[in-house]
């Protein structure tokens, strides 16, 4: 049992660093993708889709959050 606390701390730090690296990479990819997507003509299908994507994503997140909240309040198994 000795040394388990130190091992746990190392695991938490490694997890945190890994998550920071991944989120940083995703953020950089989103910045690059945004620059490319903003150059699309707005009259194309993909251009219209990129214009509506933030609204659709926010509605989806709100809907899933509300559904999970109702499930949790009702005492049901959430997932």
C-alpha positions as CSV (number, residue, x, y, z in Angstrom):
1,X,0.0,0.0,0.0
2,X,2.9,2.3,0.6
3,X,3.6,4.7,-2.3
4,X,0.1,4.5,-3.7
5,X,-0.7,8.2,-2.9
6,X,2.4,9.3,-4.8
7,X,1.4,7.1,-7.7
8,X,-2.1,8.6,-7.7
9,X,-0.7,12.1,-7.7
10,X,1.5,11.2,-10.7
11,X,-1.5,9.8,-12.6
12,X,-3.6,12.9,-11.9
13,X,-0.8,15.2,-13.1
14,X,-0.1,13.1,-16.2
15,X,-3.9,13.1,-17.0
16,X,-4.0,16.9,-16.5
17,X,-1.0,17.5,-18.8
18,X,-2.4,15.1,-21.4
19,X,-5.8,16.9,-21.3
20,X,-4.1,20.3,-21.6
21,X,-2.1,19.2,-24.6
22,X,-5.2,17.7,-26.3
23,X,-7.4,20.7,-25.6
24,X,-4.6,23.0,-26.8
25,X,-4.3,21.0,-30.0
26,X,-8.1,21.0,-30.6
27,X,-8.1,24.8,-30.0
28,X,-5.3,25.4,-32.5
29,X,-7.1,23.2,-35.0
30,X,-10.3,25.1,-34.6
31,X,-8.5,28.4,-35.2
32,X,-7.0,27.1,-38.4
33,X,-10.3,25.6,-39.5
34,X,-12.1,28.8,-38.8
35,X,-9.7,30.8,-41.0
36,X,-10.3,28.3,-43.9
37,X,-14.1,28.1,-43.4
38,X,-14.5,31.9,-43.4
39,X,-13.1,32.0,-46.9
40,X,-15.9,29.7,-48.2
41,X,-18.5,31.5,-50.3
42,X,-21.7,31.9,-48.3
43,X,-23.9,30.9,-51.2
44,X,-22.5,27.3,-51.2
45,X,-24.1,24.6,-49.2
46,X,-21.0,24.2,-47.0
47,X,-20.9,28.0,-46.5
48,X,-24.5,28.0,-45.3
49,X,-23.8,25.1,-43.0
50,X,-20.8,26.7,-41.4
51,X,-22.9,29.9,-40.8
52,X,-25.6,27.8,-39.0
53,X,-23.2,25.4,-37.1
54,X,-22.9,27.5,-33.9
55,X,-26.6,27.8,-33.5
56,X,-27.2,24.1,-34.2
57,X,-24.4,23.1,-31.7
58,X,-25.7,25.4,-29.0
59,X,-29.3,24.0,-29.4
60,X,-27.9,20.4,-29.2
61,X,-25.9,21.1,-26.1
62,X,-28.9,22.8,-24.4
63,X,-31.2,20.0,-25.4
64,X,-28.9,17.3,-24.1
65,X,-28.3,19.2,-20.9
66,X,-32.0,19.6,-20.3
67,X,-32.6,16.0,-21.0
68,X,-29.9,14.9,-18.6
69,X,-31.2,17.3,-15.9
70,X,-34.7,15.9,-16.2
71,X,-33.4,12.3,-16.0
72,X,-31.3,13.2,-12.9
73,X,-34.2,14.9,-11.2
74,X,-36.5,12.0,-11.9
75,X,-34.0,9.6,-10.3
76,X,-33.5,7.6,-13.5
77,X,-30.2,6.3,-14.6
78,X,-28.7,9.2,-16.6
79,X,-26.7,7.3,-19.2
